[in-house]
Amino acid sequence: MENSQNKTSKQHEMHISCRQNGNMTGIEKVISSCETALCLVSACGNMTINGEKLKIVKYNADDGTLTFEGTVNSIKYSGAKQPLIKRIFK
């Protein structure tokens, strides 16, 4: 029971220093990573970090921590898309 409670109360935090280095918690999955974008699933929804020379330095899937380097230009959060059937038959 305790384990399921921890999953629902998971928090997401992000710390960025001078738009260069970042540390995050609450990262559930790395969808993709390239020099210009990091696409992640966080406890607060999907997020995309756009920038230059972005690189994941360390990712621990067990505790959801991620450290990255590079210049951050923007951060965008979005909710997960509903399945096509649910979108058609609202």
C-alpha positions, -999 to +999 in steps of 0.1 A: +000+000+000+028+025+008+043+020-026+011+031-044+007+061-022+043+073-030+035+071-068+005+093-065+022+119-043+053+121-064+066+157-068+084+173-096+111+200-090+135+217-114+166+239-106+184+256-135+216+276-129+223+305-154+203+287-181+232+262-183+230+234-158+198+217-146+187+192-119+152+177-119+133+153-097+100+135-106+111+124-140+093+092-150+107+087-185+130+101-211+112+100-244+140+115-265+172+135-262+192+155-288+213+186-288+183+209-294+156+192-273+149+170-243+115+153-243+105+140-208+076+126-189+075+142-154+051+138-125+034+169-137+029+158-173+050+158-205+077+184-208+100+196-236+132+215-229+144+234-260+179+248-263+214+244-276+241+217-269+217+199-245+231+167-230+218+144-203+247+140-178+229+116-155+195+099-153+183+076-125+150+060-134+147+044-100+144+077-081+134+100-110+164+123-109+179+138-140+209+162-145+216+180-178+239+205-194+234+230-222+217+263-229+180+264-221+159+285-244+124+273-234+105+248-212+070+237-222+047+214-203+018+196-219-007+169-208-006+134-222-027+130-253-059+110-250-063+079-272-078+086-306-111+068-297-116+089-267-110+121-287-134+111-314-162+100-290-163+127-264 
